[in-house]
Amino acid sequence: MSASYNCPVEYALDLLGGKWRVVILARIKGGGLRYAELRRLVPSMSEKMLSQRLRELVESGLVEQHDGVYRLSARGESARAVLSALYDWGRATAKDAGVSIEGEE
């Protein structure tokens, strides 16, 4: 049985699933990365959480993993504009709020 949603945004947010999934996708959109590279890029996330979120992203069809490298799948590529918009908006609003962002691309 498939899930039912009241709004496309509700579905999109359910699919992206919060902070860590979006952060991982934003990092991977720049090109394929190995687990250790992702771990280095997102040091505030535990190894257990990174492994779990990567598994969920693969299961949801947003990420593919081949030979130890994680990449956006075709479905994940379709979210590229959304990820870029979130990145740009976060950068702009952080600057306005006087918030520093470490490790900005």
N, CA, C and O atoms as CSV, one atom per row, in Angstrom:
chain,resi,resn,atom,element,x,y,z
A,1,MET,N,N,0.840,-1.178,0.000
A,1,MET,CA,C,0.000,0.000,0.000
A,1,MET,C,C,0.888,1.245,0.000
A,1,MET,O,O,1.839,1.327,0.777
A,2,SER,N,N,0.586,2.205,-0.858
A,2,SER,CA,C,1.386,3.409,-0.920
A,2,SER,C,C,0.842,4.458,0.048
A,2,SER,O,O,-0.327,4.440,0.433
A,3,ALA,N,N,1.734,5.366,0.422
A,3,ALA,CA,C,1.354,6.431,1.341
A,3,ALA,C,C,0.504,7.461,0.615
A,3,ALA,O,O,0.489,7.521,-0.614
A,4,SER,N,N,-0.190,8.254,1.378
A,4,SER,CA,C,-1.025,9.318,0.826
A,4,SER,C,C,-0.643,10.627,1.519
A,4,SER,O,O,-0.421,10.663,2.730
A,5,TYR,N,N,-0.572,11.689,0.734
A,5,TYR,CA,C,-0.189,12.999,1.254
A,5,TYR,C,C,-1.243,14.023,0.856
A,5,TYR,O,O,-1.963,13.835,-0.124
A,6,ASN,N,N,-1.327,15.094,1.610
A,6,ASN,CA,C,-2.279,16.166,1.336
A,6,ASN,C,C,-1.693,17.274,0.478
A,6,ASN,O,O,-2.415,18.145,-0.006
A,7,CYS,N,N,-0.363,17.235,0.291
A,7,CYS,CA,C,0.304,18.320,-0.413
A,7,CYS,C,C,1.632,17.798,-0.989
A,7,CYS,O,O,2.306,17.009,-0.327
A,8,PRO,N,N,2.017,18.210,-2.181
A,8,PRO,CA,C,3.298,17.779,-2.747
A,8,PRO,C,C,4.498,18.171,-1.881
A,8,PRO,O,O,5.497,17.453,-1.842
A,9,VAL,N,N,4.399,19.307,-1.190
A,9,VAL,CA,C,5.498,19.729,-0.310
A,9,VAL,C,C,5.645,18.750,0.849
A,9,VAL,O,O,6.763,18.440,1.260
A,10,GLU,N,N,4.544,18.270,1.368
A,10,GLU,CA,C,4.573,17.279,2.451
A,10,GLU,C,C,5.324,16.027,1.994
A,10,GLU,O,O,6.156,15.492,2.727
A,11,TYR,N,N,5.024,15.570,0.786
A,11,TYR,CA,C,5.720,14.399,0.238
A,11,TYR,C,C,7.208,14.690,0.041
A,11,TYR,O,O,8.055,13.878,0.412
A,12,ALA,N,N,7.526,15.848,-0.543
A,12,ALA,CA,C,8.925,16.199,-0.795
A,12,ALA,C,C,9.718,16.245,0.503
A,12,ALA,O,O,10.842,15.747,0.561
A,13,LEU,N,N,9.142,16.839,1.543
A,13,LEU,CA,C,9.842,16.918,2.830
A,13,LEU,C,C,9.976,15.541,3.470
A,13,LEU,O,O,10.976,15.259,4.130
A,14,ASP,N,N,8.985,14.691,3.283
A,14,ASP,CA,C,9.077,13.329,3.801
A,14,ASP,C,C,10.192,12.571,3.092
A,14,ASP,O,O,10.940,11.826,3.726
A,15,LEU,N,N,10.304,12.755,1.791
A,15,LEU,CA,C,11.334,12.074,1.008
A,15,LEU,C,C,12.727,12.566,1.384
A,15,LEU,O,O,13.648,11.766,1.549
A,16,LEU,N,N,12.880,13.865,1.518
A,16,LEU,CA,C,14.181,14.420,1.875
A,16,LEU,C,C,14.506,14.175,3.342
A,16,LEU,O,O,15.677,14.049,3.700
A,17,GLY,N,N,13.505,14.108,4.183
A,17,GLY,CA,C,13.645,13.604,5.535
A,17,GLY,C,C,14.482,14.369,6.525
A,17,GLY,O,O,15.058,13.752,7.420
A,18,GLY,N,N,14.583,15.657,6.420
A,18,GLY,CA,C,15.238,16.418,7.468
A,18,GLY,C,C,16.677,16.776,7.191
A,18,GLY,O,O,17.205,16.576,6.097
A,19,LYS,N,N,17.283,17.308,8.218
A,19,LYS,CA,C,18.601,17.934,8.128
A,19,LYS,C,C,19.672,17.047,7.500
A,19,LYS,O,O,20.313,17.461,6.535
A,20,TRP,N,N,19.875,15.885,8.002
A,20,TRP,CA,C,21.030,15.102,7.551
A,20,TRP,C,C,20.890,14.597,6.125
A,20,TRP,O,O,21.872,14.589,5.382
A,21,ARG,N,N,19.705,14.177,5.725
A,21,ARG,CA,C,19.542,13.717,4.346
A,21,ARG,C,C,19.857,14.839,3.367
A,21,ARG,O,O,20.573,14.630,2.388
A,22,VAL,N,N,19.328,16.019,3.626
A,22,VAL,CA,C,19.552,17.151,2.734
A,22,VAL,C,C,21.025,17.548,2.739
A,22,VAL,O,O,21.578,17.879,1.689
A,23,VAL,N,N,21.662,17.520,3.894
A,23,VAL,CA,C,23.090,17.860,3.981
A,23,VAL,C,C,23.916,16.864,3.167
A,23,VAL,O,O,24.813,17.268,2.427
A,24,ILE,N,N,23.630,15.595,3.293
A,24,ILE,CA,C,24.352,14.572,2.521
A,24,ILE,C,C,24.124,14.782,1.027
A,24,ILE,O,O,25.073,14.757,0.243
A,25,LEU,N,N,22.877,14.988,0.634
A,25,LEU,CA,C,22.580,15.220,-0.780
A,25,LEU,C,C,23.306,16.458,-1.301
A,25,LEU,O,O,23.828,16.452,-2.416
A,26,ALA,N,N,23.340,17.512,-0.500
A,26,ALA,CA,C,24.018,18.742,-0.913
A,26,ALA,C,C,25.512,18.499,-1.117
A,26,ALA,O,O,26.113,19.074,-2.024
A,27,ARG,N,N,26.102,17.671,-0.298
A,27,ARG,CA,C,27.531,17.350,-0.450
A,27,ARG,C,C,27.778,16.470,-1.671
A,27,ARG,O,O,28.744,16.678,-2.405
A,28,ILE,N,N,26.909,15.494,-1.886
A,28,ILE,CA,C,27.078,14.550,-2.987
A,28,ILE,C,C,26.792,15.208,-4.337
A,28,ILE,O,O,27.328,14.773,-5.356
A,29,LYS,N,N,25.961,16.242,-4.360
A,29,LYS,CA,C,25.608,16.859,-5.646
A,29,LYS,C,C,26.823,17.441,-6.357
A,29,LYS,O,O,26.786,17.635,-7.572
A,30,GLY,N,N,27.883,17.717,-5.636
A,30,GLY,CA,C,29.109,18.222,-6.244
A,30,GLY,C,C,29.919,17.143,-6.949
A,30,GLY,O,O,30.880,17.454,-7.653
A,31,GLY,N,N,29.549,15.897,-6.770
A,31,GLY,CA,C,30.255,14.767,-7.375
A,31,GLY,C,C,30.290,13.599,-6.418
A,31,GLY,O,O,30.020,13.756,-5.227
A,32,GLY,N,N,30.618,12.439,-6.928
A,32,GLY,CA,C,30.642,11.235,-6.111
A,32,GLY,C,C,31.629,11.339,-4.971
A,32,GLY,O,O,32.714,11.900,-5.124
A,33,LEU,N,N,31.247,10.795,-3.821
A,33,LEU,CA,C,32.105,10.808,-2.639
A,33,LEU,C,C,32.108,9.450,-1.967
A,33,LEU,O,O,31.103,8.739,-1.967
A,34,ARG,N,N,33.230,9.104,-1.404
A,34,ARG,CA,C,33.343,7.897,-0.585
A,34,ARG,C,C,32.848,8.208,0.832
A,34,ARG,O,O,32.743,9.370,1.227
A,35,TYR,N,N,32.554,7.166,1.570
A,35,TYR,CA,C,32.055,7.309,2.937
A,35,TYR,C,C,33.005,8.181,3.767
A,35,TYR,O,O,32.556,9.095,4.459
A,36,ALA,N,N,34.296,7.909,3.706
A,36,ALA,CA,C,35.270,8.657,4.507
A,36,ALA,C,C,35.279,10.140,4.135
A,36,ALA,O,O,35.460,10.997,5.000
A,37,GLU,N,N,35.086,10.439,2.859
A,37,GLU,CA,C,35.039,11.840,2.428
A,37,GLU,C,C,33.797,12.526,2.990
A,37,GLU,O,O,33.866,13.667,3.449
A,38,LEU,N,N,32.668,11.834,2.953
A,38,LEU,CA,C,31.451,12.387,3.536
A,38,LEU,C,C,31.621,12.593,5.036
A,38,LEU,O,O,31.197,13.612,5.580
A,39,ARG,N,N,32.228,11.649,5.684
A,39,ARG,CA,C,32.466,11.734,7.135
A,39,ARG,C,C,33.289,12.972,7.465
A,39,ARG,O,O,33.023,13.660,8.450
A,40,ARG,N,N,34.282,13.246,6.641
A,40,ARG,CA,C,35.150,14.410,6.852
A,40,ARG,C,C,34.384,15.712,6.591
A,40,ARG,O,O,34.589,16.704,7.291
A,41,LEU,N,N,33.508,15.707,5.593
A,41,LEU,CA,C,32.754,16.909,5.235
A,41,LEU,C,C,31.632,17.241,6.220
A,41,LEU,O,O,31.200,18.391,6.306
A,42,VAL,N,N,31.163,16.240,6.959
A,42,VAL,CA,C,30.060,16.440,7.908
A,42,VAL,C,C,30.486,15.869,9.267
A,42,VAL,O,O,29.913,14.881,9.728
A,43,PRO,N,N,31.483,16.480,9.907
A,43,PRO,CA,C,32.032,15.909,11.142
A,43,PRO,C,C,31.075,15.909,12.324
A,43,PRO,O,O,31.273,15.146,13.270
A,44,SER,N,N,30.035,16.752,12.293
A,44,SER,CA,C,29.101,16.801,13.416
A,44,SER,C,C,28.096,15.647,13.409
A,44,SER,O,O,27.349,15.474,14.371
A,45,MET,N,N,28.073,14.863,12.338
A,45,MET,CA,C,27.176,13.714,12.250
A,45,MET,C,C,27.930,12.456,12.687
A,45,MET,O,O,29.069,12.235,12.275
A,46,SER,N,N,27.297,11.645,13.512
A,46,SER,CA,C,27.932,10.406,13.965
A,46,SER,C,C,28.053,9.413,12.805
A,46,SER,O,O,27.315,9.495,11.823
A,47,GLU,N,N,28.984,8.488,12.933
A,47,GLU,CA,C,29.150,7.454,11.903
A,47,GLU,C,C,27.879,6.631,11.744
A,47,GLU,O,O,27.480,6.297,10.629
A,48,LYS,N,N,27.249,6.308,12.865
A,48,LYS,CA,C,26.012,5.527,12.823
A,48,LYS,C,C,24.925,6.276,12.049
A,48,LYS,O,O,24.226,5.686,11.225
A,49,MET,N,N,24.788,7.570,12.316
A,49,MET,CA,C,23.776,8.376,11.639
A,49,MET,C,C,24.088,8.495,10.151
A,49,MET,O,O,23.184,8.405,9.321
A,50,LEU,N,N,25.358,8.697,9.806
A,50,LEU,CA,C,25.739,8.798,8.401
A,50,LEU,C,C,25.417,7.500,7.670
A,50,LEU,O,O,24.841,7.525,6.583
A,51,SER,N,N,25.782,6.380,8.254
A,51,SER,CA,C,25.491,5.081,7.632
A,51,SER,C,C,23.994,4.872,7.443
A,51,SER,O,O,23.546,4.418,6.390
A,52,GLN,N,N,23.230,5.208,8.474
A,52,GLN,CA,C,21.773,5.039,8.413
A,52,GLN,C,C,21.164,5.937,7.342
A,52,GLN,O,O,20.342,5.485,6.546
A,53,ARG,N,N,21.561,7.195,7.319
A,53,ARG,CA,C,20.986,8.123,6.339
A,53,ARG,C,C,21.396,7.763,4.906
A,53,ARG,O,O,20.589,7.884,3.985
A,54,LEU,N,N,22.627,7.326,4.716
A,54,LEU,CA,C,23.047,6.887,3.378
A,54,LEU,C,C,22.214,5.692,2.919
A,54,LEU,O,O,21.788,5.637,1.765
A,55,ARG,N,N,21.986,4.749,3.808
A,55,ARG,CA,C,21.167,3.581,3.482
A,55,ARG,C,C,19.751,4.018,3.094
A,55,ARG,O,O,19.190,3.508,2.123
A,56,GLU,N,N,19.176,4.949,3.839
A,56,GLU,CA,C,17.830,5.445,3.527
A,56,GLU,C,C,17.796,6.164,2.180
A,56,GLU,O,O,16.845,6.008,1.415
A,57,LEU,N,N,18.833,6.950,1.891
A,57,LEU,CA,C,18.880,7.671,0.617
A,57,LEU,C,C,19.012,6.714,-0.563
A,57,LEU,O,O,18.441,6.954,-1.627
A,58,VAL,N,N,19.761,5.634,-0.377
A,58,VAL,CA,C,19.876,4.615,-1.417
A,58,VAL,C,C,18.526,3.910,-1.586
A,58,VAL,O,O,18.065,3.709,-2.710
A,59,GLU,N,N,17.897,3.538,-0.475
A,59,GLU,CA,C,16.598,2.852,-0.532
A,59,GLU,C,C,15.517,3.722,-1.176
A,59,GLU,O,O,14.633,3.209,-1.862
A,60,SER,N,N,15.586,5.030,-0.959
A,60,SER,CA,C,14.581,5.930,-1.525
A,60,SER,C,C,14.850,6.249,-2.992
A,60,SER,O,O,14.030,6.880,-3.659
A,61,GLY,N,N,16.003,5.809,-3.489
A,61,GLY,CA,C,16.323,6.023,-4.890
A,61,GLY,C,C,16.938,7.372,-5.211
A,61,GLY,O,O,17.068,7.725,-6.383
A,62,LEU,N,N,17.322,8.136,-4.188
A,62,LEU,CA,C,17.943,9.435,-4.418
A,62,LEU,C,C,19.448,9.340,-4.623
A,62,LEU,O,O,20.054,10.210,-5.248
A,63,VAL,N,N,20.048,8.275,-4.091
A,63,VAL,CA,C,21.506,8.079,-4.146
A,63,VAL,C,C,21.795,6.663,-4.634
A,63,VAL,O,O,21.067,5.718,-4.331
A,64,GLU,N,N,22.873,6.545,-5.393
A,64,GLU,CA,C,23.374,5.236,-5.823
A,64,GLU,C,C,24.762,5.050,-5.228
A,64,GLU,O,O,25.504,6.012,-5.029
A,65,GLN,N,N,25.093,3.814,-4.952
A,65,GLN,CA,C,26.426,3.501,-4.418
A,65,GLN,C,C,27.041,2.419,-5.281
A,65,GLN,O,O,26.507,1.315,-5.392
A,66,HIS,N,N,28.182,2.750,-5.898
A,66,HIS,CA,C,28.917,1.801,-6.724
A,66,HIS,C,C,30.390,1.876,-6.357
A,66,HIS,O,O,30.975,2.958,-6.307
A,67,ASP,N,N,30.979,0.721,-6.101
A,67,ASP,CA,C,32.406,0.639,-5.772
A,67,ASP,C,C,32.789,1.587,-4.644
A,67,ASP,O,O,33.856,2.199,-4.679
A,68,GLY,N,N,31.922,1.709,-3.645
A,68,GLY,CA,C,32.218,2.530,-2.482
A,68,GLY,C,C,32.024,4.015,-2.678
A,68,GLY,O,O,32.340,4.798,-1.782
A,69,VAL,N,N,31.508,4.427,-3.831
A,69,VAL,CA,C,31.289,5.850,-4.110
A,69,VAL,C,C,29.787,6.123,-4.166
A,69,VAL,O,O,29.034,5.426,-4.846
A,70,TYR,N,N,29.377,7.151,-3.436
A,70,TYR,CA,C,27.980,7.562,-3.413
A,70,TYR,C,C,27.789,8.717,-4.380
A,70,TYR,O,O,28.547,9.687,-4.372
A,71,ARG,N,N,26.754,8.595,-5.221
A,71,ARG,CA,C,26.426,9.623,-6.227
A,71,ARG,C,C,24.923,9.830,-6.244
A,71,ARG,O,O,24.157,8.957,-5.837
A,72,LEU,N,N,24.510,11.005,-6.722
A,72,LEU,CA,C,23.086,11.218,-6.938
A,72,LEU,C,C,22.610,10.287,-8.045
A,72,LEU,O,O,23.280,10.140,-9.068
A,73,SER,N,N,21.486,9.675,-7.848
A,73,SER,CA,C,20.849,8.873,-8.897
A,73,SER,C,C,20.123,9.841,-9.830
A,73,SER,O,O,20.167,11.054,-9.624
A,74,ALA,N,N,19.463,9.314,-10.843
A,74,ALA,CA,C,18.661,10.162,-11.721
A,74,ALA,C,C,17.582,10.878,-10.911
A,74,ALA,O,O,17.304,12.056,-11.134
A,75,ARG,N,N,16.989,10.166,-9.986
A,75,ARG,CA,C,15.969,10.773,-9.124
A,75,ARG,C,C,16.588,11.857,-8.240
A,75,ARG,O,O,15.988,12.914,-8.039
A,76,GLY,N,N,17.783,11.597,-7.716
A,76,GLY,CA,C,18.486,12.589,-6.914
A,76,GLY,C,C,18.876,13.805,-7.735
A,76,GLY,O,O,18.812,14.936,-7.253
A,77,GLU,N,N,19.284,13.570,-8.983
A,77,GLU,CA,C,19.634,14.681,-9.884
A,77,GLU,C,C,18.441,15.598,-10.091
A,77,GLU,O,O,18.606,16.805,-10.267
A,78,SER,N,N,17.241,15.032,-10.072
A,78,SER,CA,C,16.046,15.855,-10.268
A,78,SER,C,C,15.844,16.835,-9.110
A,78,SER,O,O,15.071,17.784,-9.239
A,79,ALA,N,N,16.521,16.623,-7.991
A,79,ALA,CA,C,16.428,17.522,-6.835
A,79,ALA,C,C,17.561,18.553,-6.815
A,79,ALA,O,O,17.646,19.361,-5.891
A,80,ARG,N,N,18.425,18.528,-7.821
A,80,ARG,CA,C,19.592,19.419,-7.850
A,80,ARG,C,C,19.195,20.895,-7.689
A,80,ARG,O,O,19.818,21.611,-6.905
A,81,ALA,N,N,18.187,21.352,-8.404
A,81,ALA,CA,C,17.773,22.756,-8.322
A,81,ALA,C,C,17.271,23.099,-6.920
A,81,ALA,O,O,17.530,24.190,-6.413
A,82,VAL,N,N,16.552,22.166,-6.299
A,82,VAL,CA,C,16.057,22.381,-4.939
A,82,VAL,C,C,17.231,22.473,-3.974
A,82,VAL,O,O,17.257,23.353,-3.114
A,83,LEU,N,N,18.198,21.577,-4.109
A,83,LEU,CA,C,19.364,21.586,-3.227
A,83,LEU,C,C,20.165,22.874,-3.397
A,83,LEU,O,O,20.614,23.462,-2.413
A,84,SER,N,N,20.343,23.311,-4.633
A,84,SER,CA,C,21.063,24.558,-4.892
A,84,SER,C,C,20.327,25.749,-4.298
A,84,SER,O,O,20.946,26.649,-3.732
A,85,ALA,N,N,18.999,25.754,-4.429
A,85,ALA,CA,C,18.201,26.846,-3.874
A,85,ALA,C,C,18.318,26.881,-2.349
A,85,ALA,O,O,18.441,27.956,-1.762
A,86,LEU,N,N,18.280,25.721,-1.711
A,86,LEU,CA,C,18.437,25.664,-0.252
A,86,LEU,C,C,19.819,26.156,0.167
A,86,LEU,O,O,19.955,26.885,1.149
A,87,TYR,N,N,20.837,25.757,-0.580
A,87,TYR,CA,C,22.209,26.189,-0.290
A,87,TYR,C,C,22.310,27.711,-0.382
A,87,TYR,O,O,22.817,28.365,0.530
A,88,ASP,N,N,21.822,28.263,-1.493
A,88,ASP,CA,C,21.892,29.711,-1.704
A,88,ASP,C,C,21.088,30.473,-0.658
A,88,ASP,O,O,21.547,31.489,-0.135
A,89,TRP,N,N,19.900,29.986,-0.357
A,89,TRP,CA,C,19.060,30.641,0.637
A,89,TRP,C,C,19.713,30.573,2.019
A,89,TRP,O,O,19.716,31.560,2.754
A,90,GLY,N,N,20.258,29.424,2.368
A,90,GLY,CA,C,20.939,29.280,3.659
A,90,GLY,C,C,22.135,30.200,3.777
A,90,GLY,O,O,22.349,30.819,4.820
A,91,ARG,N,N,22.913,30.292,2.713
A,91,ARG,CA,C,24.081,31.179,2.711
A,91,ARG,C,C,23.639,32.632,2.885
A,91,ARG,O,O,24.211,33.362,3.694
A,92,ALA,N,N,22.633,33.049,2.134
A,92,ALA,CA,C,22.170,34.439,2.191
A,92,ALA,C,C,21.569,34.783,3.552
A,92,ALA,O,O,21.878,35.834,4.114
A,93,THR,N,N,20.726,33.923,4.079
A,93,THR,CA,C,20.093,34.232,5.358
A,93,THR,C,C,21.083,34.141,6.510
A,93,THR,O,O,20.961,34.878,7.488
A,94,ALA,N,N,22.057,33.249,6.407
A,94,ALA,CA,C,23.091,33.166,7.444
A,94,ALA,C,C,23.889,34.461,7.485
A,94,ALA,O,O,24.180,34.993,8.556
A,95,LYS,N,N,24.237,34.956,6.312
A,95,LYS,CA,C,24.993,36.208,6.226
A,95,LYS,C,C,24.190,37.345,6.847
A,95,LYS,O,O,24.730,38.133,7.625
A,96,ASP,N,N,22.908,37.436,6.511
A,96,ASP,CA,C,22.031,38.480,7.065
A,96,ASP,C,C,21.907,38.376,8.579
A,96,ASP,O,O,21.775,39.388,9.268
A,97,ALA,N,N,21.951,37.147,9.094
A,97,ALA,CA,C,21.793,36.921,10.533
A,97,ALA,C,C,23.117,36.978,11.288
A,97,ALA,O,O,23.145,36.868,12.514
A,98,GLY,N,N,24.223,37.153,10.546
A,98,GLY,CA,C,25.537,37.183,11.192
A,98,GLY,C,C,26.023,35.817,11.631
A,98,GLY,O,O,26.837,35.709,12.547
A,99,VAL,N,N,25.530,34.780,10.987
A,99,VAL,CA,C,25.902,33.404,11.308
A,99,VAL,C,C,27.031,32.966,10.384
A,99,VAL,O,O,26.963,33.162,9.171
A,100,SER,N,N,28.075,32.368,10.970
A,100,SER,CA,C,29.161,31.867,10.118
A,100,SER,C,C,28.893,30.410,9.779
A,100,SER,O,O,28.334,29.660,10.580
A,101,ILE,N,N,29.302,30.025,8.576
A,101,ILE,CA,C,29.120,28.654,8.129
A,101,ILE,C,C,30.501,28.084,7.818
A,101,ILE,O,O,31.185,28.539,6.900
A,102,GLU,N,N,30.896,27.085,8.598
A,102,GLU,CA,C,32.187,26.439,8.391
A,102,GLU,C,C,32.116,25.476,7.228
A,102,GLU,O,O,31.095,24.821,7.023
A,103,GLY,N,N,33.182,25.383,6.469
A,103,GLY,CA,C,33.246,24.399,5.393
A,103,GLY,C,C,32.369,24.724,4.213
A,103,GLY,O,O,31.980,23.826,3.466
A,104,GLU,N,N,32.048,25.984,4.029
A,104,GLU,CA,C,31.227,26.355,2.874
A,104,GLU,C,C,31.980,26.052,1.608
A,104,GLU,O,O,33.184,26.285,1.509
A,105,GLU,N,N,31.236,25.513,0.611
A,105,GLU,CA,C,31.839,25.138,-0.665
A,105,GLU,C,C,32.400,26.347,-1.364
A,105,GLU,O,O,32.950,26.227,-2.458
